[in-house]
Amino acid sequence: MAASYHLLHAGYVNEHGVAGTVSLVRDGSSLIVVDPGMVGDRERDIAQPLRDLGIGLEQVTHVFLTHHHPDHALNGGMFPNAAVVDFWATYAADQWTDHPGTGHRPSPHTEVLLTPGHTAEDATLLIQTDAGVVACTHLWWRSDRTPEVDPLADDQVALEASRRAVLERADIIVPGHGEPFPAHPA
């Protein structure tokens, strides 16, 4: 049985503020929250959507961070029993366990893919679902694929190469600040 993907909060960047897109992946006994960063209201935008899915904060097993900017990582501590997974390690309690990055599997149907560009430490979580492969990433900011040139990119050339690598593998893209969109529009 494949994993399931759930959008908890569609992020945004506008004149009123910035919020990251927050997602949940169910994969067997693993419950993975992706990018629990800045949101308008932690209760409304993270905790309540999880409860609506029958999940308490203490049940979350993993937090995956695409990168360490506050708008994607700020609320990672909301989940008292979760291991945190990033581009190079898993952190649980006082244990730091390195992993290889690309190819690391936080759960059976998820895989880390190193995708530098926005930052040198960016990673994408690939999720095998019944609807295809979902990619949670900050290679794109918004659903309309804007901005094409990332104004905060550490390395735009690397970002473009990472985008191509994700598009080779993904069917659905979950951008850093917006609703999911098809990787290959019809």
C-alpha positions, 0 to 999 in steps of 0.5 A: 500500500502506497503512502498518502499525501495531505495538504495541511496549509497552503503557504503564501508570500505576499504583502501581508506576510509569509507562510510555508506550505505544511503537509502530512504524509501517512506511510504505514505507521509513519506520520510525517509533517513536512515543513512546519514553518511560519503560519498565521496561527499554529492551532488553525493552520497546523494542529487543527488540520491534523486533528481533522485527520485524526492525528494528535501532535504527539502521534507525529513520528517525523518532521521533514525539513526541506531546508532550515529557513524559519518559514519552513522550520519554525514550528518543528518543535510542536511534535514532542515525539517526532524525529526531525529529518533534513538533508543529511541527518535524523535527529531524535532526542539527543541522537544525531544520526547521519544519513546519505541524503539522496536515497535515504528513506524516512519511511517505506514509500518516501525518499530524500533527494538532495536538491541544492539551489535555494540553499546549498542544503535543500532537500526534496521529499519524494512520496510514492502515492496511488496518484503518483509521486508527490514532491515536497520541495522549495525548488518552486515557490508558488503554484504558478511556478513563480518566481522563475528566478529565485531571488533568494537562491544560493545558486540558480544554476544548481536550482535549475539542475535540481528542478530538472531532477525532480521533474524526471521523478515527480507527478505532483509538485508541492511548492514552498509557498502554495498549492500542489500543481502537476509536474507535467501539465496536460 
